[in-house]
């Protein structure tokens, strides 16, 4: 044993068994300066770089998709916190009305605003 209480022979065995890296173990990485500048990475629009992303007013299909997502998420989170009471007819009616009114208000606001703002 060494003065600090550790077993020195155990550490020596590890050092003796350690293999140093060889040329085959080294991975060559291409530097950013030498990379092809015309090649694009994983960024938005890399599949169609010639098309510009422009803001638009929401379509009814998109609004319906988001509304159904909010409705299902509300039911799932309500199930976790409240339990099966969330599926009572009065509660379902209140959630449906709240999601419908919220969706209508948001659609009204976003369809009336200018996409350039």
GIUR-V989694 format. One record per residue. N is the residue number from 1. RES is the residue in one small letter. PSI is psi in degrees with one decimal (NA if undefined). Layout:
# GIUR-V989694
n=N res=RES psi=PSI
n=N res=RES psi=PSI
This chain:
# GIUR-V989694
n=1 res=x psi=148.2
n=2 res=x psi=168.4
n=3 res=x psi=-29.0
n=4 res=x psi=-1.3
n=5 res=x psi=-3.9
n=6 res=x psi=159.6
n=7 res=x psi=107.2
n=8 res=x psi=-31.2
n=9 res=x psi=-33.3
n=10 res=x psi=-40.7
n=11 res=x psi=-37.6
n=12 res=x psi=-36.8
n=13 res=x psi=-38.8
n=14 res=x psi=-44.1
n=15 res=x psi=-38.1
n=16 res=x psi=-33.7
n=17 res=x psi=-11.4
n=18 res=x psi=133.9
n=19 res=x psi=133.5
n=20 res=x psi=154.8
n=21 res=x psi=141.6
n=22 res=x psi=179.5
n=23 res=x psi=-34.1
n=24 res=x psi=-22.4
n=25 res=x psi=-15.8
n=26 res=x psi=129.1
n=27 res=x psi=122.7
n=28 res=x psi=126.7
n=29 res=x psi=132.4
n=30 res=x psi=128.9
n=31 res=x psi=148.4
n=32 res=x psi=-29.7
n=33 res=x psi=-28.5
n=34 res=x psi=-2.9
n=35 res=x psi=155.3
n=36 res=x psi=118.7
n=37 res=x psi=-20.1
n=38 res=x psi=-15.7
n=39 res=x psi=126.8
n=40 res=x psi=151.1
n=41 res=x psi=-160.8
n=42 res=x psi=81.3
n=43 res=x psi=161.9
n=44 res=x psi=129.0
n=45 res=x psi=5.0
n=46 res=x psi=-21.5
n=47 res=x psi=-29.3
n=48 res=x psi=72.7
n=49 res=x psi=-17.0
n=50 res=x psi=-11.1
n=51 res=x psi=133.7
n=52 res=x psi=145.0
n=53 res=x psi=119.6
n=54 res=x psi=139.2
n=55 res=x psi=141.1
n=56 res=x psi=166.1
n=57 res=x psi=149.5
n=58 res=x psi=142.6
n=59 res=x psi=155.2
n=60 res=x psi=-33.6
n=61 res=x psi=-43.7
n=62 res=x psi=-40.1
n=63 res=x psi=-42.8
n=64 res=x psi=-41.1
n=65 res=x psi=-45.1
n=66 res=x psi=-41.2
n=67 res=x psi=-42.6
n=68 res=x psi=-38.7
n=69 res=x psi=-43.2
n=70 res=x psi=-40.4
n=71 res=x psi=-48.0
n=72 res=x psi=-41.3
n=73 res=x psi=-39.1
n=74 res=x psi=-42.1
n=75 res=x psi=-40.4
n=76 res=x psi=-45.0
n=77 res=x psi=-38.5
n=78 res=x psi=-38.6
n=79 res=x psi=-39.0
n=80 res=x psi=-41.5
n=81 res=x psi=-38.7
n=82 res=x psi=-36.1
n=83 res=x psi=-157.3
n=84 res=x psi=-7.5
n=85 res=x psi=-23.3
n=86 res=x psi=-23.3
n=87 res=x psi=10.8
n=88 res=x psi=146.1
n=89 res=x psi=-39.6
n=90 res=x psi=-40.5
n=91 res=x psi=-43.3
n=92 res=x psi=-40.1
n=93 res=x psi=-40.8
n=94 res=x psi=-41.9
n=95 res=x psi=-43.1
n=96 res=x psi=-43.9
n=97 res=x psi=-42.3
n=98 res=x psi=-42.9
n=99 res=x psi=-39.8
n=100 res=x psi=-44.6
n=101 res=x psi=-43.8
n=102 res=x psi=-40.6
n=103 res=x psi=-43.1
n=104 res=x psi=-41.1
n=105 res=x psi=-47.0
n=106 res=x psi=-40.8
n=107 res=x psi=-41.6
n=108 res=x psi=-42.6
n=109 res=x psi=-48.5
n=110 res=x psi=-25.8
n=111 res=x psi=-21.0
n=112 res=x psi=-22.3
n=113 res=x psi=155.8
n=114 res=x psi=127.6
n=115 res=x psi=-17.5
n=116 res=x psi=-9.2
n=117 res=x psi=NA
